[in-house]
């Protein structure tokens, strides 16, 4: 999510991609960005697990994962790593 903010210029010419940009933001803005970052991570993790479960057996063997391991990973809640 943060890449959406990289080209935005903050007051005093500070770029959002600057590593210290969050220190100069309002705490509510920091919290919202953190929430959106977490949600984006959860959505991506959920999609990756769905894609893993959909792989054919020969592809799973190529990456060294059994079908049971793929199902176990896909069955995890989105918030768990």
mmCIF file of the N, C-alpha and C atoms, coordinates in Angstrom:
data_MODEL
# 
_entry.id   MODEL 
# 
loop_
_atom_site.group_PDB 
_atom_site.id 
_atom_site.type_symbol 
_atom_site.label_atom_id 
_atom_site.label_alt_id 
_atom_site.label_comp_id 
_atom_site.label_asym_id 
_atom_site.label_entity_id 
_atom_site.label_seq_id 
_atom_site.pdbx_PDB_ins_code 
_atom_site.Cartn_x 
_atom_site.Cartn_y 
_atom_site.Cartn_z 
_atom_site.occupancy 
_atom_site.B_iso_or_equiv 
_atom_site.pdbx_formal_charge 
_atom_site.auth_seq_id 
_atom_site.auth_comp_id 
_atom_site.auth_asym_id 
_atom_site.auth_atom_id 
_atom_site.pdbx_PDB_model_num 
ATOM 1   N N  . UNK A 1 1  ? 0.823  -1.187  0.000   1.00 0.00 ? 1  UNK A N  1 
ATOM 2   C CA . UNK A 1 1  ? 0.000  0.000   0.000   1.00 0.00 ? 1  UNK A CA 1 
ATOM 3   C C  . UNK A 1 1  ? 0.866  1.248   0.000   1.00 0.00 ? 1  UNK A C  1 
ATOM 4   N N  . UNK A 1 2  ? 1.973  1.171   0.676   1.00 0.00 ? 2  UNK A N  1 
ATOM 5   C CA . UNK A 1 2  ? 2.807  2.356   0.825   1.00 0.00 ? 2  UNK A CA 1 
ATOM 6   C C  . UNK A 1 2  ? 3.334  2.865   -0.507  1.00 0.00 ? 2  UNK A C  1 
ATOM 7   N N  . UNK A 1 3  ? 3.493  1.964   -1.499  1.00 0.00 ? 3  UNK A N  1 
ATOM 8   C CA . UNK A 1 3  ? 3.977  2.413   -2.798  1.00 0.00 ? 3  UNK A CA 1 
ATOM 9   C C  . UNK A 1 3  ? 3.018  3.402   -3.449  1.00 0.00 ? 3  UNK A C  1 
ATOM 10  N N  . UNK A 1 4  ? 1.753  3.392   -3.044  1.00 0.00 ? 4  UNK A N  1 
ATOM 11  C CA . UNK A 1 4  ? 0.804  4.367   -3.572  1.00 0.00 ? 4  UNK A CA 1 
ATOM 12  C C  . UNK A 1 4  ? 1.175  5.788   -3.155  1.00 0.00 ? 4  UNK A C  1 
ATOM 13  N N  . UNK A 1 5  ? 1.861  5.919   -2.034  1.00 0.00 ? 5  UNK A N  1 
ATOM 14  C CA . UNK A 1 5  ? 2.186  7.228   -1.494  1.00 0.00 ? 5  UNK A CA 1 
ATOM 15  C C  . UNK A 1 5  ? 3.583  7.720   -1.881  1.00 0.00 ? 5  UNK A C  1 
ATOM 16  N N  . UNK A 1 6  ? 4.354  6.922   -2.607  1.00 0.00 ? 6  UNK A N  1 
ATOM 17  C CA . UNK A 1 6  ? 5.751  7.259   -2.875  1.00 0.00 ? 6  UNK A CA 1 
ATOM 18  C C  . UNK A 1 6  ? 5.943  8.566   -3.630  1.00 0.00 ? 6  UNK A C  1 
ATOM 19  N N  . UNK A 1 7  ? 5.024  8.932   -4.504  1.00 0.00 ? 7  UNK A N  1 
ATOM 20  C CA . UNK A 1 7  ? 5.208  10.126  -5.321  1.00 0.00 ? 7  UNK A CA 1 
ATOM 21  C C  . UNK A 1 7  ? 4.537  11.368  -4.746  1.00 0.00 ? 7  UNK A C  1 
ATOM 22  N N  . UNK A 1 8  ? 3.891  11.236  -3.620  1.00 0.00 ? 8  UNK A N  1 
ATOM 23  C CA . UNK A 1 8  ? 3.222  12.376  -2.997  1.00 0.00 ? 8  UNK A CA 1 
ATOM 24  C C  . UNK A 1 8  ? 4.253  13.229  -2.269  1.00 0.00 ? 8  UNK A C  1 
ATOM 25  N N  . UNK A 1 9  ? 4.177  14.520  -2.478  1.00 0.00 ? 9  UNK A N  1 
ATOM 26  C CA . UNK A 1 9  ? 5.086  15.439  -1.796  1.00 0.00 ? 9  UNK A CA 1 
ATOM 27  C C  . UNK A 1 9  ? 4.431  15.965  -0.528  1.00 0.00 ? 9  UNK A C  1 
ATOM 28  N N  . UNK A 1 10 ? 5.132  15.833  0.556   1.00 0.00 ? 10 UNK A N  1 
ATOM 29  C CA . UNK A 1 10 ? 4.666  16.335  1.842   1.00 0.00 ? 10 UNK A CA 1 
ATOM 30  C C  . UNK A 1 10 ? 5.057  17.810  1.949   1.00 0.00 ? 10 UNK A C  1 
ATOM 31  N N  . UNK A 1 11 ? 4.504  18.519  2.932   1.00 0.00 ? 11 UNK A N  1 
ATOM 32  C CA . UNK A 1 11 ? 4.950  19.894  3.165   1.00 0.00 ? 11 UNK A CA 1 
ATOM 33  C C  . UNK A 1 11 ? 6.461  19.919  3.389   1.00 0.00 ? 11 UNK A C  1 
ATOM 34  N N  . UNK A 1 12 ? 7.075  20.994  3.032   1.00 0.00 ? 12 UNK A N  1 
ATOM 35  C CA . UNK A 1 12 ? 8.532  21.193  3.125   1.00 0.00 ? 12 UNK A CA 1 
ATOM 36  C C  . UNK A 1 12 ? 9.297  20.290  2.173   1.00 0.00 ? 12 UNK A C  1 
ATOM 37  N N  . UNK A 1 13 ? 8.631  19.775  1.116   1.00 0.00 ? 13 UNK A N  1 
ATOM 38  C CA . UNK A 1 13 ? 9.310  19.017  0.085   1.00 0.00 ? 13 UNK A CA 1 
ATOM 39  C C  . UNK A 1 13 ? 9.751  17.623  0.481   1.00 0.00 ? 13 UNK A C  1 
ATOM 40  N N  . UNK A 1 14 ? 9.211  17.065  1.539   1.00 0.00 ? 14 UNK A N  1 
ATOM 41  C CA . UNK A 1 14 ? 9.595  15.732  1.983   1.00 0.00 ? 14 UNK A CA 1 
ATOM 42  C C  . UNK A 1 14 ? 8.783  14.713  1.189   1.00 0.00 ? 14 UNK A C  1 
ATOM 43  N N  . UNK A 1 15 ? 9.454  13.746  0.589   1.00 0.00 ? 15 UNK A N  1 
ATOM 44  C CA . UNK A 1 15 ? 8.787  12.714  -0.180  1.00 0.00 ? 15 UNK A CA 1 
ATOM 45  C C  . UNK A 1 15 ? 8.224  11.652  0.749   1.00 0.00 ? 15 UNK A C  1 
ATOM 46  N N  . UNK A 1 16 ? 7.095  11.053  0.348   1.00 0.00 ? 16 UNK A N  1 
ATOM 47  C CA . UNK A 1 16 ? 6.510  9.977   1.146   1.00 0.00 ? 16 UNK A CA 1 
ATOM 48  C C  . UNK A 1 16 ? 7.415  8.753   1.157   1.00 0.00 ? 16 UNK A C  1 
ATOM 49  N N  . UNK A 1 17 ? 8.305  8.613   0.169   1.00 0.00 ? 17 UNK A N  1 
ATOM 50  C CA . UNK A 1 17 ? 9.201  7.466   0.147   1.00 0.00 ? 17 UNK A CA 1 
ATOM 51  C C  . UNK A 1 17 ? 10.366 7.634   1.109   1.00 0.00 ? 17 UNK A C  1 
ATOM 52  N N  . UNK A 1 18 ? 10.530 8.816   1.661   1.00 0.00 ? 18 UNK A N  1 
ATOM 53  C CA . UNK A 1 18 ? 11.563 9.072   2.661   1.00 0.00 ? 18 UNK A CA 1 
ATOM 54  C C  . UNK A 1 18 ? 11.288 8.195   3.880   1.00 0.00 ? 18 UNK A C  1 
ATOM 55  N N  . UNK A 1 19 ? 12.319 7.542   4.418   1.00 0.00 ? 19 UNK A N  1 
ATOM 56  C CA . UNK A 1 19 ? 12.110 6.597   5.523   1.00 0.00 ? 19 UNK A CA 1 
ATOM 57  C C  . UNK A 1 19 ? 11.609 7.273   6.790   1.00 0.00 ? 19 UNK A C  1 
ATOM 58  N N  . UNK A 1 20 ? 11.783 8.559   6.927   1.00 0.00 ? 20 UNK A N  1 
ATOM 59  C CA . UNK A 1 20 ? 11.335 9.246   8.136   1.00 0.00 ? 20 UNK A CA 1 
ATOM 60  C C  . UNK A 1 20 ? 9.990  9.940   7.933   1.00 0.00 ? 20 UNK A C  1 
ATOM 61  N N  . UNK A 1 21 ? 9.314  9.662   6.824   1.00 0.00 ? 21 UNK A N  1 
ATOM 62  C CA . UNK A 1 21 ? 8.065  10.376  6.530   1.00 0.00 ? 21 UNK A CA 1 
ATOM 63  C C  . UNK A 1 21 ? 6.981  10.138  7.560   1.00 0.00 ? 21 UNK A C  1 
ATOM 64  N N  . UNK A 1 22 ? 6.920  8.951   8.153   1.00 0.00 ? 22 UNK A N  1 
ATOM 65  C CA . UNK A 1 22 ? 5.846  8.674   9.107   1.00 0.00 ? 22 UNK A CA 1 
ATOM 66  C C  . UNK A 1 22 ? 5.997  9.458   10.402  1.00 0.00 ? 22 UNK A C  1 
ATOM 67  N N  . UNK A 1 23 ? 7.207  9.836   10.735  1.00 0.00 ? 23 UNK A N  1 
ATOM 68  C CA . UNK A 1 23 ? 7.416  10.613  11.952  1.00 0.00 ? 23 UNK A CA 1 
ATOM 69  C C  . UNK A 1 23 ? 6.774  11.988  11.849  1.00 0.00 ? 23 UNK A C  1 
ATOM 70  N N  . UNK A 1 24 ? 6.603  12.468  10.620  1.00 0.00 ? 24 UNK A N  1 
ATOM 71  C CA . UNK A 1 24 ? 6.076  13.804  10.414  1.00 0.00 ? 24 UNK A CA 1 
ATOM 72  C C  . UNK A 1 24 ? 4.594  13.802  10.057  1.00 0.00 ? 24 UNK A C  1 
ATOM 73  N N  . UNK A 1 25 ? 3.976  12.632  10.072  1.00 0.00 ? 25 UNK A N  1 
ATOM 74  C CA . UNK A 1 25 ? 2.551  12.530  9.771   1.00 0.00 ? 25 UNK A CA 1 
ATOM 75  C C  . UNK A 1 25 ? 1.732  12.600  11.053  1.00 0.00 ? 25 UNK A C  1 
ATOM 76  N N  . UNK A 1 26 ? 0.499  12.943  10.869  1.00 0.00 ? 26 UNK A N  1 
ATOM 77  C CA . UNK A 1 26 ? -0.451 12.928  11.974  1.00 0.00 ? 26 UNK A CA 1 
ATOM 78  C C  . UNK A 1 26 ? -0.624 11.475  12.436  1.00 0.00 ? 26 UNK A C  1 
ATOM 79  N N  . UNK A 1 27 ? -0.750 11.236  13.739  1.00 0.00 ? 27 UNK A N  1 
ATOM 80  C CA . UNK A 1 27 ? -0.891 9.859   14.238  1.00 0.00 ? 27 UNK A CA 1 
ATOM 81  C C  . UNK A 1 27 ? -2.060 9.092   13.617  1.00 0.00 ? 27 UNK A C  1 
ATOM 82  N N  . UNK A 1 28 ? -3.146 9.777   13.301  1.00 0.00 ? 28 UNK A N  1 
ATOM 83  C CA . UNK A 1 28 ? -4.284 9.108   12.668  1.00 0.00 ? 28 UNK A CA 1 
ATOM 84  C C  . UNK A 1 28 ? -3.902 8.623   11.274  1.00 0.00 ? 28 UNK A C  1 
ATOM 85  N N  . UNK A 1 29 ? -3.169 9.440   10.545  1.00 0.00 ? 29 UNK A N  1 
ATOM 86  C CA . UNK A 1 29 ? -2.704 9.043   9.210   1.00 0.00 ? 29 UNK A CA 1 
ATOM 87  C C  . UNK A 1 29 ? -1.770 7.852   9.318   1.00 0.00 ? 29 UNK A C  1 
ATOM 88  N N  . UNK A 1 30 ? -0.870 7.861   10.288  1.00 0.00 ? 30 UNK A N  1 
ATOM 89  C CA . UNK A 1 30 ? 0.031  6.727   10.509  1.00 0.00 ? 30 UNK A CA 1 
ATOM 90  C C  . UNK A 1 30 ? -0.760 5.455   10.783  1.00 0.00 ? 30 UNK A C  1 
ATOM 91  N N  . UNK A 1 31 ? -1.781 5.563   11.625  1.00 0.00 ? 31 UNK A N  1 
ATOM 92  C CA . UNK A 1 31 ? -2.596 4.402   11.966  1.00 0.00 ? 31 UNK A CA 1 
ATOM 93  C C  . UNK A 1 31 ? -3.340 3.866   10.748  1.00 0.00 ? 31 UNK A C  1 
ATOM 94  N N  . UNK A 1 32 ? -3.905 4.764   9.947   1.00 0.00 ? 32 UNK A N  1 
ATOM 95  C CA . UNK A 1 32 ? -4.626 4.336   8.745   1.00 0.00 ? 32 UNK A CA 1 
ATOM 96  C C  . UNK A 1 32 ? -3.709 3.642   7.759   1.00 0.00 ? 32 UNK A C  1 
ATOM 97  N N  . UNK A 1 33 ? -2.517 4.183   7.559   1.00 0.00 ? 33 UNK A N  1 
ATOM 98  C CA . UNK A 1 33 ? -1.564 3.558   6.645   1.00 0.00 ? 33 UNK A CA 1 
ATOM 99  C C  . UNK A 1 33 ? -1.169 2.181   7.164   1.00 0.00 ? 33 UNK A C  1 
ATOM 100 N N  . UNK A 1 34 ? -0.967 2.056   8.464   1.00 0.00 ? 34 UNK A N  1 
ATOM 101 C CA . UNK A 1 34 ? -0.632 0.757   9.049   1.00 0.00 ? 34 UNK A CA 1 
ATOM 102 C C  . UNK A 1 34 ? -1.754 -0.251  8.849   1.00 0.00 ? 34 UNK A C  1 
ATOM 103 N N  . UNK A 1 35 ? -2.984 0.208   9.019   1.00 0.00 ? 35 UNK A N  1 
ATOM 104 C CA . UNK A 1 35 ? -4.141 -0.676  8.825   1.00 0.00 ? 35 UNK A CA 1 
ATOM 105 C C  . UNK A 1 35 ? -4.220 -1.125  7.372   1.00 0.00 ? 35 UNK A C  1 
ATOM 106 N N  . UNK A 1 36 ? -4.067 -0.188  6.441   1.00 0.00 ? 36 UNK A N  1 
ATOM 107 C CA . UNK A 1 36 ? -4.119 -0.539  5.023   1.00 0.00 ? 36 UNK A CA 1 
ATOM 108 C C  . UNK A 1 36 ? -2.965 -1.453  4.632   1.00 0.00 ? 36 UNK A C  1 
ATOM 109 N N  . UNK A 1 37 ? -1.777 -1.228  5.194   1.00 0.00 ? 37 UNK A N  1 
ATOM 110 C CA . UNK A 1 37 ? -0.636 -2.114  4.937   1.00 0.00 ? 37 UNK A CA 1 
ATOM 111 C C  . UNK A 1 37 ? -0.938 -3.535  5.405   1.00 0.00 ? 37 UNK A C  1 
ATOM 112 N N  . UNK A 1 38 ? -1.516 -3.664  6.608   1.00 0.00 ? 38 UNK A N  1 
ATOM 113 C CA . UNK A 1 38 ? -1.853 -4.979  7.143   1.00 0.00 ? 38 UNK A CA 1 
ATOM 114 C C  . UNK A 1 38 ? -2.908 -5.661  6.276   1.00 0.00 ? 38 UNK A C  1 
ATOM 115 N N  . UNK A 1 39 ? -3.922 -4.903  5.878   1.00 0.00 ? 39 UNK A N  1 
ATOM 116 C CA . UNK A 1 39 ? -4.980 -5.474  5.040   1.00 0.00 ? 39 UNK A CA 1 
ATOM 117 C C  . UNK A 1 39 ? -4.429 -5.933  3.690   1.00 0.00 ? 39 UNK A C  1 
ATOM 118 N N  . UNK A 1 40 ? -3.543 -5.145  3.104   1.00 0.00 ? 40 UNK A N  1 
ATOM 119 C CA . UNK A 1 40 ? -2.940 -5.523  1.819   1.00 0.00 ? 40 UNK A CA 1 
ATOM 120 C C  . UNK A 1 40 ? -2.108 -6.790  1.976   1.00 0.00 ? 40 UNK A C  1 
ATOM 121 N N  . UNK A 1 41 ? -1.370 -6.891  3.070   1.00 0.00 ? 41 UNK A N  1 
ATOM 122 C CA . UNK A 1 41 ? -0.573 -8.095  3.327   1.00 0.00 ? 41 UNK A CA 1 
ATOM 123 C C  . UNK A 1 41 ? -1.468 -9.319  3.496   1.00 0.00 ? 41 UNK A C  1 
ATOM 124 N N  . UNK A 1 42 ? -2.569 -9.158  4.236   1.00 0.00 ? 42 UNK A N  1 
ATOM 125 C CA . UNK A 1 42 ? -3.500 -10.270 4.440   1.00 0.00 ? 42 UNK A CA 1 
ATOM 126 C C  . UNK A 1 42 ? -4.113 -10.723 3.126   1.00 0.00 ? 42 UNK A C  1 
ATOM 127 N N  . UNK A 1 43 ? -4.516 -9.761  2.296   1.00 0.00 ? 43 UNK A N  1 
ATOM 128 C CA . UNK A 1 43 ? -5.131 -10.109 1.012   1.00 0.00 ? 43 UNK A CA 1 
ATOM 129 C C  . UNK A 1 43 ? -4.138 -10.831 0.107   1.00 0.00 ? 43 UNK A C  1 
ATOM 130 N N  . UNK A 1 44 ? -2.902 -10.349 0.092   1.00 0.00 ? 44 UNK A N  1 
ATOM 131 C CA . UNK A 1 44 ? -1.873 -10.986 -0.730  1.00 0.00 ? 44 UNK A CA 1 
ATOM 132 C C  . UNK A 1 44 ? -1.575 -12.400 -0.224  1.00 0.00 ? 44 UNK A C  1 
ATOM 133 N N  . UNK A 1 45 ? -1.455 -12.560 1.082   1.00 0.00 ? 45 UNK A N  1 
ATOM 134 C CA . UNK A 1 45 ? -1.191 -13.878 1.669   1.00 0.00 ? 45 UNK A CA 1 
ATOM 135 C C  . UNK A 1 45 ? -2.334 -14.840 1.353   1.00 0.00 ? 45 UNK A C  1 
ATOM 136 N N  . UNK A 1 46 ? -3.566 -14.375 1.455   1.00 0.00 ? 46 UNK A N  1 
ATOM 137 C CA . UNK A 1 46 ? -4.720 -15.206 1.149   1.00 0.00 ? 46 UNK A CA 1 
ATOM 138 C C  . UNK A 1 46 ? -4.698 -15.651 -0.314  1.00 0.00 ? 46 UNK A C  1 
ATOM 139 N N  . UNK A 1 47 ? -4.368 -14.738 -1.205  1.00 0.00 ? 47 UNK A N  1 
ATOM 140 C CA . UNK A 1 47 ? -4.312 -15.067 -2.632  1.00 0.00 ? 47 UNK A CA 1 
ATOM 141 C C  . UNK A 1 47 ? -3.192 -16.061 -2.921  1.00 0.00 ? 47 UNK A C  1 
ATOM 142 N N  . UNK A 1 48 ? -2.044 -15.870 -2.292  1.00 0.00 ? 48 UNK A N  1 
ATOM 143 C CA . UNK A 1 48 ? -0.923 -16.793 -2.502  1.00 0.00 ? 48 UNK A CA 1 
ATOM 144 C C  . UNK A 1 48 ? -1.282 -18.198 -2.026  1.00 0.00 ? 48 UNK A C  1 
ATOM 145 N N  . UNK A 1 49 ? -1.957 -18.303 -0.900  1.00 0.00 ? 49 UNK A N  1 
ATOM 146 C CA . UNK A 1 49 ? -2.352 -19.615 -0.393  1.00 0.00 ? 49 UNK A CA 1 
ATOM 147 C C  . UNK A 1 49 ? -3.370 -20.273 -1.311  1.00 0.00 ? 49 UNK A C  1 
ATOM 148 N N  . UNK A 1 50 ? -4.288 -19.485 -1.832  1.00 0.00 ? 50 UNK A N  1 
ATOM 149 C CA . UNK A 1 50 ? -5.274 -20.016 -2.773  1.00 0.00 ? 50 UNK A CA 1 
ATOM 150 C C  . UNK A 1 50 ? -4.561 -20.528 -4.031  1.00 0.00 ? 50 UNK A C  1 
ATOM 151 N N  . UNK A 1 51 ? -3.607 -19.749 -4.526  1.00 0.00 ? 51 UNK A N  1 
ATOM 152 C CA . UNK A 1 51 ? -2.860 -20.151 -5.723  1.00 0.00 ? 51 UNK A CA 1 
ATOM 153 C C  . UNK A 1 51 ? -2.036 -21.411 -5.467  1.00 0.00 ? 51 UNK A C  1 
ATOM 154 N N  . UNK A 1 52 ? -1.438 -21.519 -4.288  1.00 0.00 ? 52 UNK A N  1 
ATOM 155 C CA . UNK A 1 52 ? -0.654 -22.700 -3.946  1.00 0.00 ? 52 UNK A CA 1 
ATOM 156 C C  . UNK A 1 52 ? -1.532 -23.946 -3.958  1.00 0.00 ? 52 UNK A C  1 
ATOM 157 N N  . UNK A 1 53 ? -2.706 -23.849 -3.375  1.00 0.00 ? 53 UNK A N  1 
ATOM 158 C CA . UNK A 1 53 ? -3.613 -24.993 -3.328  1.00 0.00 ? 53 UNK A CA 1 
ATOM 159 C C  . UNK A 1 53 ? -4.094 -25.395 -4.724  1.00 0.00 ? 53 UNK A C  1 
ATOM 160 N N  . UNK A 1 54 ? -4.100 -24.455 -5.645  1.00 0.00 ? 54 UNK A N  1 
ATOM 161 C CA . UNK A 1 54 ? -4.588 -24.732 -6.998  1.00 0.00 ? 54 UNK A CA 1 
ATOM 162 C C  . UNK A 1 54 ? -3.508 -25.308 -7.914  1.00 0.00 ? 54 UNK A C  1 
ATOM 163 N N  . UNK A 1 55 ? -2.259 -25.330 -7.466  1.00 0.00 ? 55 UNK A N  1 
ATOM 164 C CA . UNK A 1 55 ? -1.182 -25.855 -8.311  1.00 0.00 ? 55 UNK A CA 1 
ATOM 165 C C  . UNK A 1 55 ? -1.349 -27.354 -8.531  1.00 0.00 ? 55 UNK A C  1 
ATOM 166 N N  . UNK A 1 56 ? -1.009 -27.827 -9.726  1.00 0.00 ? 56 UNK A N  1 
ATOM 167 C CA . UNK A 1 56 ? -1.061 -29.279 -9.971  1.00 0.00 ? 56 UNK A CA 1 
ATOM 168 C C  . UNK A 1 56 ? 0.062  -29.988 -9.202  1.00 0.00 ? 56 UNK A C  1 
ATOM 169 N N  . UNK A 1 57 ? -0.106 -31.280 -9.005  1.00 0.00 ? 57 UNK A N  1 
ATOM 170 C CA . UNK A 1 57 ? 0.846  -32.061 -8.211  1.00 0.00 ? 57 UNK A CA 1 
ATOM 171 C C  . UNK A 1 57 ? 2.278  -31.983 -8.739  1.00 0.00 ? 57 UNK A C  1 
ATOM 172 N N  . UNK A 1 58 ? 2.465  -32.000 -10.071 1.00 0.00 ? 58 UNK A N  1 
ATOM 173 C CA . UNK A 1 58 ? 3.820  -31.970 -10.601 1.00 0.00 ? 58 UNK A CA 1 
ATOM 174 C C  . UNK A 1 58 ? 4.524  -30.659 -10.263 1.00 0.00 ? 58 UNK A C  1 
ATOM 175 N N  . UNK A 1 59 ? 3.795  -29.543 -10.212 1.00 0.00 ? 59 UNK A N  1 
ATOM 176 C CA . UNK A 1 59 ? 4.411  -28.262 -9.836  1.00 0.00 ? 59 UNK A CA 1 
ATOM 177 C C  . UNK A 1 59 ? 4.747  -28.242 -8.349  1.00 0.00 ? 59 UNK A C  1 
ATOM 178 N N  . UNK A 1 60 ? 3.872  -28.796 -7.540  1.00 0.00 ? 60 UNK A N  1 
ATOM 179 C CA . UNK A 1 60 ? 4.164  -28.873 -6.109  1.00 0.00 ? 60 UNK A CA 1 
ATOM 180 C C  . UNK A 1 60 ? 5.417  -29.712 -5.868  1.00 0.00 ? 60 UNK A C  1 
ATOM 181 N N  . UNK A 1 61 ? 5.551  -30.829 -6.589  1.00 0.00 ? 61 UNK A N  1 
ATOM 182 C CA . UNK A 1 61 ? 6.760  -31.653 -6.459  1.00 0.00 ? 61 UNK A CA 1 
ATOM 183 C C  . UNK A 1 61 ? 8.003  -30.861 -6.857  1.00 0.00 ? 61 UNK A C  1 
ATOM 184 N N  . UNK A 1 62 ? 7.878  -30.033 -7.897  1.00 0.00 ? 62 UNK A N  1 
ATOM 185 C CA . UNK A 1 62 ? 9.019  -29.226 -8.354  1.00 0.00 ? 62 UNK A CA 1 
ATOM 186 C C  . UNK A 1 62 ? 9.517  -28.281 -7.263  1.00 0.00 ? 62 UNK A C  1 
ATOM 187 N N  . UNK A 1 63 ? 8.612  -27.778 -6.451  1.00 0.00 ? 63 UNK A N  1 
ATOM 188 C CA . UNK A 1 63 ? 9.032  -26.850 -5.395  1.00 0.00 ? 63 UNK A CA 1 
ATOM 189 C C  . UNK A 1 63 ? 9.183  -27.551 -4.044  1.00 0.00 ? 63 UNK A C  1 
ATOM 190 N N  . UNK A 1 64 ? 9.017  -28.884 -4.047  1.00 0.00 ? 64 UNK A N  1 
ATOM 191 C CA . UNK A 1 64 ? 9.272  -29.658 -2.840  1.00 0.00 ? 64 UNK A CA 1 
ATOM 192 C C  . UNK A 1 64 ? 8.174  -29.610 -1.796  1.00 0.00 ? 64 UNK A C  1 
ATOM 193 N N  . UNK A 1 65 ? 6.933  -29.470 -2.247  1.00 0.00 ? 65 UNK A N  1 
ATOM 194 C CA . UNK A 1 65 ? 5.797  -29.411 -1.325  1.00 0.00 ? 65 UNK A CA 1 
ATOM 195 C C  . UNK A 1 65 ? 4.807  -30.509 -1.699  1.00 0.00 ? 65 UNK A C  1 
ATOM 196 N N  . UNK A 1 66 ? 4.327  -31.227 -0.701  1.00 0.00 ? 66 UNK A N  1 
ATOM 197 C CA . UNK A 1 66 ? 3.326  -32.262 -0.961  1.00 0.00 ? 66 UNK A CA 1 
ATOM 198 C C  . UNK A 1 66 ? 1.944  -31.614 -1.060  1.00 0.00 ? 66 UNK A C  1 
ATOM 199 N N  . UNK A 1 67 ? 1.001  -32.354 -1.603  1.00 0.00 ? 67 UNK A N  1 
ATOM 200 C CA . UNK A 1 67 ? -0.383 -31.876 -1.709  1.00 0.00 ? 67 UNK A CA 1 
ATOM 201 C C  . UNK A 1 67 ? -0.940 -31.591 -0.305  1.00 0.00 ? 67 UNK A C  1 
ATOM 202 N N  . UNK A 1 68 ? -0.610 -32.463 0.647   1.00 0.00 ? 68 UNK A N  1 
ATOM 203 C CA . UNK A 1 68 ? -1.081 -32.279 2.020   1.00 0.00 ? 68 UNK A CA 1 
ATOM 204 C C  . UNK A 1 68 ? -0.515 -30.981 2.612   1.00 0.00 ? 68 UNK A C  1 
ATOM 205 N N  . UNK A 1 69 ? 0.765  -30.699 2.355   1.00 0.00 ? 69 UNK A N  1 
ATOM 206 C CA . UNK A 1 69 ? 1.367  -29.446 2.840   1.00 0.00 ? 69 UNK A CA 1 
ATOM 207 C C  . UNK A 1 69 ? 0.678  -28.225 2.219   1.00 0.00 ? 69 UNK A C  1 
ATOM 208 N N  . UNK A 1 70 ? 0.358  -28.324 0.930   1.00 0.00 ? 70 UNK A N  1 
ATOM 209 C CA . UNK A 1 70 ? -0.310 -27.217 0.242   1.00 0.00 ? 70 UNK A CA 1 
ATOM 210 C C  . UNK A 1 70 ? -1.695 -26.987 0.845   1.00 0.00 ? 70 UNK A C  1 
ATOM 211 N N  . UNK A 1 71 ? -2.426 -28.067 1.114   1.00 0.00 ? 71 UNK A N  1 
ATOM 212 C CA . UNK A 1 71 ? -3.757 -27.931 1.722   1.00 0.00 ? 71 UNK A CA 1 
ATOM 213 C C  . UNK A 1 71 ? -3.655 -27.368 3.129   1.00 0.00 ? 71 UNK A C  1 
ATOM 214 N N  . UNK A 1 72 ? -2.652 -27.835 3.866   1.00 0.00 ? 72 UNK A N  1 
ATOM 215 C CA . UNK A 1 72 ? -2.472 -27.344 5.233   1.00 0.00 ? 72 UNK A CA 1 
ATOM 216 C C  . UNK A 1 72 ? -2.183 -25.843 5.222   1.00 0.00 ? 72 UNK A C  1 
ATOM 217 N N  . UNK A 1 73 ? -1.319 -25.419 4.306   1.00 0.00 ? 73 UNK A N  1 
ATOM 218 C CA . UNK A 1 73 ? -0.991 -23.987 4.199   1.00 0.00 ? 73 UNK A CA 1 
ATOM 219 C C  . UNK A 1 73 ? -2.209 -23.182 3.756   1.00 0.00 ? 73 UNK A C  1 
ATOM 220 N N  . UNK A 1 74 ? -2.942 -23.699 2.798   1.00 0.00 ? 74 UNK A N  1 
ATOM 221 C CA . UNK A 1 74 ? -4.129 -22.997 2.288   1.00 0.00 ? 74 UNK A CA 1 
ATOM 222 C C  . UNK A 1 74 ? -5.223 -22.904 3.342   1.00 0.00 ? 74 UNK A C  1 
ATOM 223 N N  . UNK A 1 75 ? -5.229 -23.822 4.296   1.00 0.00 ? 75 UNK A N  1 
ATOM 224 C CA . UNK A 1 75 ? -6.248 -23.816 5.325   1.00 0.00 ? 75 UNK A CA 1 
ATOM 225 C C  . UNK A 1 75 ? -5.982 -22.863 6.473   1.00 0.00 ? 75 UNK A C  1 
ATOM 226 N N  . UNK A 1 76 ? -4.807 -22.255 6.490   1.00 0.00 ? 76 UNK A N  1 
ATOM 227 C CA . UNK A 1 76 ? -4.489 -21.311 7.562   1.00 0.00 ? 76 UNK A CA 1 
ATOM 228 C C  . UNK A 1 76 ? -5.296 -20.038 7.411   1.00 0.00 ? 76 UNK A C  1 
ATOM 229 N N  . UNK A 1 77 ? -5.649 -19.395 8.521   1.00 0.00 ? 77 UNK A N  1 
ATOM 230 C CA . UNK A 1 77 ? -6.335 -18.107 8.430   1.00 0.00 ? 77 UNK A CA 1 
ATOM 231 C C  . UNK A 1 77 ? -5.412 -17.055 7.793   1.00 0.00 ? 77 UNK A C  1 
ATOM 232 N N  . UNK A 1 78 ? -5.999 -16.096 7.120   1.00 0.00 ? 78 UNK A N  1 
ATOM 233 C CA . UNK A 1 78 ? -5.219 -15.099 6.388   1.00 0.00 ? 78 UNK A CA 1 
ATOM 234 C C  . UNK A 1 78 ? -4.290 -14.280 7.278   1.00 0.00 ? 78 UNK A C  1 
ATOM 235 N N  . UNK A 1 79 ? -4.604 -14.141 8.545   1.00 0.00 ? 79 UNK A N  1 
ATOM 236 C CA . UNK A 1 79 ? -3.780 -13.302 9.422   1.00 0.00 ? 79 UNK A CA 1 
ATOM 237 C C  . UNK A 1 79 ? -2.563 -14.042 9.963   1.00 0.00 ? 79 UNK A C  1 
ATOM 238 N N  . UNK A 1 80 ? -2.502 -15.357 9.790   1.00 0.00 ? 80 UNK A N  1 
ATOM 239 C CA . UNK A 1 80 ? -1.357 -16.138 10.268  1.00 0.00 ? 80 UNK A CA 1 
ATOM 240 C C  . UNK A 1 80 ? -0.285 -16.222 9.212   1.00 0.00 ? 80 UNK A C  1 
ATOM 241 N N  . UNK A 1 81 ? 0.948  -16.083 9.638   1.00 0.00 ? 81 UNK A N  1 
ATOM 242 C CA . UNK A 1 81 ? 2.060  -16.224 8.689   1.00 0.00 ? 81 UNK A CA 1 
ATOM 243 C C  . UNK A 1 81 ? 2.466  -17.649 8.536   1.00 0.00 ? 81 UNK A C  1 
# 
